[in-house]
Amino acid sequence: MSHPSSPRVAELTLRGLILGVLITLVFTAANVYLGLKVGLTFASSIPAAVISMAVLSVFRNSSILENNIVQTVASAAGTLSSIIFVLPGLVIVGWWTGFPFWTSFLICLAGGTMGVLFTIPLRRALVTHSDLPYPEGLAAAEVLKVGAGVRDDGTPADPAEAREGLLAVVLGTLASAAMAVVTAMQLAAANIAKFFKLGAGGTSVDMSFSLALMGAGHLVGLSVGLAGLLGVIIGWGVAVPWLTAAMPNPALGFEAHVTDIWRHQVRFIGAGAIAVAAIWTLIKLARPVLGGLVDTIASARARSAGGADVDRDISGGWIAALTLVCLAIIAWVIVDFARGAGLG
């Protein structure tokens, strides 16, 4: 039985791609800055949806699908910027003395493309057939629905809401820039650090005020913020005082000893927690991935019967071909890296 095809609506447009690329450039730079500063990046879907909604509302023939493409392109800013947690490791261990452009570009290209390909079978397993809440995705969807002029109850949305969202982004940018100027001119302190005794050991409290971090905290949510706070309490409230008391070093001053314990002992506890979480996540994803692959194959077989445009996946042939291309690029990068490092 065939299904009636949905009306053709402008989705992948040149203006949408240009807008998505421009937003991606800005948010990637912001994410790289925050990642290098505090080790935390934020997802850019919601602010990208707000900006896209405001800009594309100028055009009469814009659609929610076009807005969705823009925010999807811009969402790469929150993921691609995570390369700052990988490539600098090659410099730290001494394999690289810089960041060769083409090698770094190919790593990002192949890794990013394979990540997109992995989401195709994962979509049905973790989104369509899952009860996971995805609060940020739901918020981005609500923003897109406002941009389309429709709310959940079917009533028309106020077009002024789009411009208000863009105005909030602009005002936030100006406020953050003003705060940066004030702290750079030393009219206000950017951070306050205090080392003090805690029992037989010592620890430190380092407090800073940053509008950028406030915005990042709003985007990542309360649970991530509480996880970070718990890590601070465990690290600086428990581990550092205990280790400074258990491993005294008279050759170092008090502040230097506390900093040395954190840098060479406590920091690796967090790295171990991240590694365990990554392995556990991979184990939990094994079954959903297999189920998603089965659903993708079934969807491809049913496509000939005529399915809705909003529920189509890229064909398995394209997925396999693009995966092979990415694997070939990765293989070439590995061989080139091994030769440059004198390993092959």
N, C-alpha and C positions, 0 to 999 in steps of 0.2 A: 504494500500500500504506500503510495507516495504522499508526501506532505507538501502543502502549499508553500512555496518559497516566500520568504519575507521580502518586503520592499527593499530595493537597493538604496542604501543611504551612504553618503560620503563618509568614509572611514579613514583610509590611508591616503592623506593628502599632502601635497608639498608644504603648504603653510604649517600643517600640524607637525610634520617632521622637523622643519626649521625651528619652530617654537620649542619642540621637545629637546632638540639639540642645545639650544641656547639655555634653557632651564637646567639641563644636565650639566653644562659647563659651570654654571654658577654654583649649583648644589654640590657638585663633585669637589670644587675648590673648597667650599665650606666644610664638607665632610673630611677632606684630607687634613685641613687645619685642625678641626676638632679631634680627629683620630690621632694625629701626631702630638697634640697637646694633652689630651686626657685619656686616650685609648678607647674612645667611644664614638661611634658614628650613629646617625639617625636616618630613618627611612624618609624618603622625600616625596612619597606619593600624595600625601594630603596637601602640603603647600604647593606642589606642582599642579594638583587638580584645581586649587583655588586660583592660581595664576592663569592656567589654561582657560578656566571658566570665564574669568574677567576679560581676557584678551579676545577669545573667540566669540564672545557674545556680541562683538562689534559686527561680525559677519552674519547675515541673515540665514545663510544656508549651512551654518555649523550644526553639528549634531552631538549627541552624547557619546556616540561611538568615536568621533574625532577627538573629543576631549579625553576619552579613555586611552586612545593611542598616545596622546601627548603625555599623560601622566604615567603611562607604561614605559615610554622612552625615558622620561625623567627619573623613574624609579631606579634606573641603572646607577644613578649617582650614589645611592645608598649601598650598593653592592660592589660596584667596580672600585670604589675608593678603598675597599678593604684590602686592596693589593698592598697598601702601606704596611700591613701587618706581615707581609710575606717577603717581598723583595728586599727590604732593609736587612732582613736576616742574613742574606747573602753577603752584604757588606760587613755586618757585625762579625761573622765567622771568618771573614777574610777572603772569600772566594771572588768577590767583586770589589773593585776600588771606586766604582761609580755605577751609573745606571745606563747601560747601552740602550739607545732608543729603540732600535728595531727588535732586539731581543725582548725588551720589556713590552713593546707593542704587541708582538706575536703571542706572548704569554697571556696578556690581557684579552686579546682577540679570541684565541682558542679556548681559554678558560671561560670567558664570558659567554661565548656561543654554546659551549657544551652545557653550561649552567641553564641556559634557556631551553636547550633540547631536553634536559632532565625534567624540567617543569611540565613538559607536555604529558608524559604518563603520570606524573605526580598530581596533576590538576584534579583528575577524577578521584584519585585515592584520598587526597588530603583536603580537597575543597568541596567537590560535588558530593561525595559520599562520606563526609566527615562532619562531626558536630563541633569541631574546633571553632572558637569564637571569632578569630581574626578581627579584633576591634579596630585596628588601623585600616584594614581593607574595607570594613563596613563604613567607617567614617569617610574614606575617600569616595565610596560609592554614593553616600548621602550628598557629598559636595557635588558630584557629577550630576545627580538627579536635580539638585537645585539649579545647576547650570543649564539643564535641559528644560527648566521651567515647570517641573512636575514634582510634587511631593508624594509621600506614601499614600495619602488619602485621596490623591487625584486632583487636589486643588492647585491652581497655578502658583508658582513661586514668584517672589518679588525679584525683578531683575536687578534692583539696587543692591541685593545681597551679594552679588558677584563683585561689584565695585567696592563694597565695604570690606570684603575679604582681601582684595588687592591693596586697599588703603591700609589695612592692618599690617600686611607684609611690609609695605613701604615705611610706615611709622616705626615698626620694629627694627628695620634696618637702620634708620636714622638714629634711633635711640641707642642701638648698639655701637654705631660709629661714634656718637657723641661720648659714650662711656669710654671707648677706647682712647679717644683724644684726651679726655680728662685724666685717665690713668697714665698715659704716655707723658703728659706734662707734669706728672707727679702732684697734681692737685688733689688726688685721692689715692689711697693705697689699693693696689690690685689684689694683694694677698697678705695675710698675717700668719707667721709661723712661730710656734712656741715649743721648745723642748723642756721637758720636766721629768722629775723622778716619779716613778709609779711602783711602790713597793721597793723591792731590792733592785729593780731594773729601771729602765727609762723608756720614754716614748716621745711622740711629737704630735702636735695638732697643727695642721696647715689648712687655713681657711681662706678662700678666695671668692670674689664676687664677679660673676661674668653673666651678662645677659645672653650670650651665646649658649652657655651651659643651661641657663634657665629654659631657653627655647628647646634645646635638645632634650632636657628632662621632660618637658611637656609632650614632646613627640614620642619618646620611648616609653612613657607611661610610669605609673606608680610602682608596678611590680619590679621593673628593671632598676628603678631608683632605690627601692628597698633592698634589692640584691646587692647593689653597689655599697649601700650603707652597712649592710651586714658584713661585707668583705672588709670595709674599713675598720669595723669594730673588732673582727677576728684578727686582722693583721696588726693594727696599731694598738688595740686595747688588750689583746691577749698574747699574740705571738711575739711581738717586739719586746714588751716588758719581760716576758718569760725568758727569751733567748739572751737578752742583754744581761740578765741576772745570772743565767746559767753559763754564759760564755764571756766572762769579763776580759777586757783587753786594755791593760793599763797604758799601753803605748799610744793609744788613741785618746783624744779628748772625748768628753761626754757626748757632744752633738755628733762628732765624727763616728763614734762607736754605734750610736743609734742608727745613723744613716747607713753604716756599713752592714749592720745586721739585716736591715730591711732590704738592701740592695742585693746581698749575696745569699740570704737565707729565706726570708719571708716571702719575697716576690715570687719565688719558684713554687710556693704553695698554690698561689693563684694560677700559675701556668699549668700545674698539674690538674687543678680542678677543671680548667678549660679543656685539657686533653681528654680527661675522663668523660666530660659532657659530650665532646665531639664523637668519641667512640660509642657511647651509649646511644646517641642520636642515630648514628649509622645502623646500629643493630635494630633499633625500633623502626627504621625506615625500610628495612629489607622486605618485609611482607607487604606494606602498602605499595612499594615500587612494583613488585611482581603483579599485584592486583591491578595497578594502573596500566601496566603493559597489556594485560589481558583485555581491559576495557578499551584501550586505544585500538587494539587489533579489531575488536568487535565493532567499534565505531567506524573504522575504515571500511569494513565489509558492508555496513549498513548505509554508507554514504550514497551508494548507487541508487538506493530507494528514495533519496531526496530528503535531506535533513535540514533543520533550521541553520541559518548562517551563523547564529550566535553559539552554536554547540558543535562546531566542527574543529577537528584537530588537523595539524599538518600530517600528511600521509607518512606511513611507515618508511616508504622508500626515501623520501626527503630526509627523514630523521637519520636513517642509516647512512646516507651519502654524506650529509653534513658532519655526522659523527666521525666518519672515516677521514674526512678532510681535517678536522680538528686534531685527531690522533696523529695524522701525518705531520702537522705543524708542530705538535708537542714533541714527536720523535726527533724532528730536525733540530728543535731547540735544545733537547737533551744532548744530542750528539755534538752540536756546536758548543754547548757549555762544557761538555767533558773534554773536548779538544782544547778549549781555551784554558781550562784548569789543569791541563797536563794529565788527564785521567784516561785518555784514549788516543 
